[in-house]
Amino acid sequence: MFASIRDFWLKDITPEKRVKFFCGALLVGLVVALAVCTVNLFLHREYYPYVTFLFDPRYRFNDFYETIKIALGEQSGNYFPFFVWALQGLKYLPEKVSLYAMLAGGTALYFALARCAFSFLKQKWTAPLIFTLCSFPLLLALDRANTELLLFAVCAAFLLCYKAKRFCLAALLLAVGINMKLYPAVFLVLFMADKRYKELAGTVLFTGALLALGWWGSGFQGFAGFEGFNIRHQLLPLGLEFSHSFFNLIRVPVFLLTQIQGAPESWEALMIFSRNTMPFYMFFALGIFSFICAYIIFINRSFVRAALLLALSEVFLPFVSHDYTLIQLALPVLLLLKDPREKTDNLTVFLLALLFMPMNLPSHCFFASYFDLVLNLGSFLRPLIGVVLIVHLMKDFSFSRLLQGIKKYYGPKGN
């Protein structure tokens, strides 16, 4: 029996079955989440945090309005100077117009990508609609109205241009993405894997030029925004709330253990623990990323698998990683589901579907100082699933293959 179960999960499936399995799991996940919310509504008679798997409804779209304050210079943020400078155009438009344009554009892009990816299906609309309406990353990004929607558009355009071998345009788009937030820089590994050194250098030059342009456009004050970001994370326990960083695999058990033991200052203890262990975690994360890079460059240069592994890296490896960054997995997942050349088993599809399901329930709020510390199932389960998925995707790794790949990579072109 166990052998048959194992064979089922490790069985390679066709693109059509992948899409049906993935979308079916998403639909079930959303229905279960709504059912849990409904039950909790009757049990607790409270609206938040028991009956939503998104964010506190009192602060819906709040990220967008915070971004406008950053653009107006009224508040600090964690964006690079070029992006802050580019956001200046928001102050010339009504806030509602900008807000709804971003929400509509993000949803339309998400649906269009799914529509193109699933064009081989007989039913052209069902799967794209389920993928769009049941995807937790999109729903949360829309609920927060976070500019991650804009970064998602840039990163998706980069991956599509790279896949189409329009490398110069891809380099420019990646430079723009890096000038919005740093973590899209992980995709530089694609240029290294394909020995596209000119495009790699071009991306670095484009990034530097846009950084200088934004710094000049902001009156050489662009880096001041990081001051507010650093102060905020001195007060918060380094992103434990609404987060799914691999760092949480350590922090969540520590916090729950102090709660069980009845420690009165468990929240403050978590901050101290996070600050003390964060440097070690960063070295660990860098080691894991180096391992992933070596696999992509020297062992398996499949574009689809590389894009997925790099997207998983940018989502899970940072010590602070909010839930809306999961949207960056959307295009690599779509490429994986549709690619007939990529061997994909049931387990891979199911693990990816789990990452797209609502997991932020049940939620529990711990009130301390001036912030709400929110723990939920996703705080621990998502990074755990991420670890299992990365290990499973790299299951063909071996040191002998690594050595062979290094020799082939640095050997003569004829080899």
Buried (B, 14 or more C-beta within 10 A) or exposed (E): EEEEEEEEBEEEBEBBBBBBBBBBBBBEBBEEBEEBBEEBBEEEEEEBBBBBBBBBEEEBBBBBEBBBEBBEBEBBBBBBBBBBBBBEEBEEEEEEEBBEEBBEEBBEBBBEBBBEBBEEBEEEEBBBBBBBBBBBBBBBBBBBBBBBBBBBBBBBBBBBBBBEEBBEBBBBBBBBBBBBBEBBBBBBBBBBBBEBEEBBEBBBEBBEEBBEBBBEBBEEEBEBBBEBBEEBBEEBBBBBBBBBBBBBBBBBEBBEEBBEEEBEEBBBBBBEBBEEBBEEBBEBBEEBBEBBBBBBBBBBBBBBBBBBBBBBBBBBBBBBBBBBBBBBBBBBBBBBBBBEEBEBBBBBBBBBBBBBBBBBBBBEBBEBEEBBBBBBBBBBBBBBBBBEBBEBBBEEBEEEBBEEBBEEBEEEEEE
